[in-house]
Amino acid sequence: MNAQGYTPLLLILLSIIGLFDKHRSACLQMLSIMNILLAITGSIWMVNFVIELISLPDDSIEQYALLNRMSGPYWWAFWLNTTGTLLIPQLFWLEKYRKRIWLSVIVALAFQSERLFIFLTSFLRDYLPSSWAMSYGYSFGYFAVYVALVILIYLLKERFKIAL
């Protein structure tokens, strides 16, 4: 299971910790183990990112695309995603950060938001010259719909007791 499928489990575990206080120590121990797995996944992604930076050829489309993601109109999405999936999980190697629930929520949301950012940045440039104007209307609307759908699916799962 990759980190994309693993983070909903982390969010469900965090909700169980919030609902049932009597199992808090067992849930925190499980949270610690899951955060170690997130640290390993973040390390693998960091190595992959560095190798991708090193292996970019000069004057290529990939180099332009990466620089555009880093400093273009959606630069905030790139750096938020990079921080949440590569840098913050490295804090989980230290034991005092492994049981911080708020830090786990930030990392879980960062792993889930990667899909949203790919979707948003795909609307940045179009291939038709008539559509080359920057569109700012997608950002908040798609984010709100994405968050609403995730909450709706979670509530339906809890209401009908569906096991994932």
Secondary structure as a PSIPRED ss2 file (coil, helix, strand):
# PSIPRED VFORMAT (PSIPRED V4.0)

   1 M C   1.000  0.000  0.000
   2 N C   1.000  0.000  0.000
   3 A H   0.000  1.000  0.000
   4 Q H   0.000  1.000  0.000
   5 G H   0.000  1.000  0.000
   6 Y H   0.000  1.000  0.000
   7 T H   0.000  1.000  0.000
   8 P H   0.000  1.000  0.000
   9 L H   0.000  1.000  0.000
  10 L H   0.000  1.000  0.000
  11 L H   0.000  1.000  0.000
  12 I H   0.000  1.000  0.000
  13 L H   0.000  1.000  0.000
  14 L H   0.000  1.000  0.000
  15 S H   0.000  1.000  0.000
  16 I H   0.000  1.000  0.000
  17 I H   0.000  1.000  0.000
  18 G H   0.000  1.000  0.000
  19 L H   0.000  1.000  0.000
  20 F C   1.000  0.000  0.000
  21 D H   0.000  1.000  0.000
  22 K H   0.000  1.000  0.000
  23 H H   0.000  1.000  0.000
  24 R H   0.000  1.000  0.000
  25 S H   0.000  1.000  0.000
  26 A H   0.000  1.000  0.000
  27 C H   0.000  1.000  0.000
  28 L H   0.000  1.000  0.000
  29 Q H   0.000  1.000  0.000
  30 M H   0.000  1.000  0.000
  31 L H   0.000  1.000  0.000
  32 S H   0.000  1.000  0.000
  33 I H   0.000  1.000  0.000
  34 M H   0.000  1.000  0.000
  35 N H   0.000  1.000  0.000
  36 I H   0.000  1.000  0.000
  37 L H   0.000  1.000  0.000
  38 L H   0.000  1.000  0.000
  39 A H   0.000  1.000  0.000
  40 I H   0.000  1.000  0.000
  41 T H   0.000  1.000  0.000
  42 G H   0.000  1.000  0.000
  43 S H   0.000  1.000  0.000
  44 I H   0.000  1.000  0.000
  45 W H   0.000  1.000  0.000
  46 M H   0.000  1.000  0.000
  47 V H   0.000  1.000  0.000
  48 N H   0.000  1.000  0.000
  49 F H   0.000  1.000  0.000
  50 V H   0.000  1.000  0.000
  51 I H   0.000  1.000  0.000
  52 E H   0.000  1.000  0.000
  53 L H   0.000  1.000  0.000
  54 I H   0.000  1.000  0.000
  55 S C   1.000  0.000  0.000
  56 L C   1.000  0.000  0.000
  57 P C   1.000  0.000  0.000
  58 D C   1.000  0.000  0.000
  59 D C   1.000  0.000  0.000
  60 S C   1.000  0.000  0.000
  61 I H   0.000  1.000  0.000
  62 E H   0.000  1.000  0.000
  63 Q H   0.000  1.000  0.000
  64 Y H   0.000  1.000  0.000
  65 A H   0.000  1.000  0.000
  66 L H   0.000  1.000  0.000
  67 L H   0.000  1.000  0.000
  68 N H   0.000  1.000  0.000
  69 R H   0.000  1.000  0.000
  70 M H   0.000  1.000  0.000
  71 S H   0.000  1.000  0.000
  72 G C   1.000  0.000  0.000
  73 P C   1.000  0.000  0.000
  74 Y C   1.000  0.000  0.000
  75 W H   0.000  1.000  0.000
  76 W H   0.000  1.000  0.000
  77 A H   0.000  1.000  0.000
  78 F H   0.000  1.000  0.000
  79 W H   0.000  1.000  0.000
  80 L H   0.000  1.000  0.000
  81 N H   0.000  1.000  0.000
  82 T H   0.000  1.000  0.000
  83 T H   0.000  1.000  0.000
  84 G H   0.000  1.000  0.000
  85 T H   0.000  1.000  0.000
  86 L H   0.000  1.000  0.000
  87 L H   0.000  1.000  0.000
  88 I H   0.000  1.000  0.000
  89 P H   0.000  1.000  0.000
  90 Q H   0.000  1.000  0.000
  91 L H   0.000  1.000  0.000
  92 F H   0.000  1.000  0.000
  93 W H   0.000  1.000  0.000
  94 L C   1.000  0.000  0.000
  95 E H   0.000  1.000  0.000
  96 K H   0.000  1.000  0.000
  97 Y H   0.000  1.000  0.000
  98 R H   0.000  1.000  0.000
  99 K C   1.000  0.000  0.000
 100 R C   1.000  0.000  0.000
 101 I H   0.000  1.000  0.000
 102 W H   0.000  1.000  0.000
 103 L H   0.000  1.000  0.000
 104 S H   0.000  1.000  0.000
 105 V H   0.000  1.000  0.000
 106 I H   0.000  1.000  0.000
 107 V H   0.000  1.000  0.000
 108 A H   0.000  1.000  0.000
 109 L H   0.000  1.000  0.000
 110 A H   0.000  1.000  0.000
 111 F H   0.000  1.000  0.000
 112 Q H   0.000  1.000  0.000
 113 S H   0.000  1.000  0.000
 114 E H   0.000  1.000  0.000
 115 R H   0.000  1.000  0.000
 116 L H   0.000  1.000  0.000
 117 F H   0.000  1.000  0.000
 118 I H   0.000  1.000  0.000
 119 F H   0.000  1.000  0.000
 120 L H   0.000  1.000  0.000
 121 T H   0.000  1.000  0.000
 122 S H   0.000  1.000  0.000
 123 F C   1.000  0.000  0.000
 124 L C   1.000  0.000  0.000
 125 R C   1.000  0.000  0.000
 126 D C   1.000  0.000  0.000
 127 Y C   1.000  0.000  0.000
 128 L C   1.000  0.000  0.000
 129 P H   0.000  1.000  0.000
 130 S H   0.000  1.000  0.000
 131 S H   0.000  1.000  0.000
 132 W C   1.000  0.000  0.000
 133 A C   1.000  0.000  0.000
 134 M C   1.000  0.000  0.000
 135 S C   1.000  0.000  0.000
 136 Y C   1.000  0.000  0.000
 137 G C   1.000  0.000  0.000
 138 Y H   0.000  1.000  0.000
 139 S H   0.000  1.000  0.000
 140 F H   0.000  1.000  0.000
 141 G H   0.000  1.000  0.000
 142 Y H   0.000  1.000  0.000
 143 F H   0.000  1.000  0.000
 144 A H   0.000  1.000  0.000
 145 V H   0.000  1.000  0.000
 146 Y H   0.000  1.000  0.000
 147 V H   0.000  1.000  0.000
 148 A H   0.000  1.000  0.000
 149 L H   0.000  1.000  0.000
 150 V H   0.000  1.000  0.000
 151 I H   0.000  1.000  0.000
 152 L H   0.000  1.000  0.000
 153 I H   0.000  1.000  0.000
 154 Y H   0.000  1.000  0.000
 155 L H   0.000  1.000  0.000
 156 L H   0.000  1.000  0.000
 157 K H   0.000  1.000  0.000
 158 E H   0.000  1.000  0.000
 159 R H   0.000  1.000  0.000
 160 F C   1.000  0.000  0.000
 161 K C   1.000  0.000  0.000
 162 I C   1.000  0.000  0.000
 163 A C   1.000  0.000  0.000
 164 L C   1.000  0.000  0.000
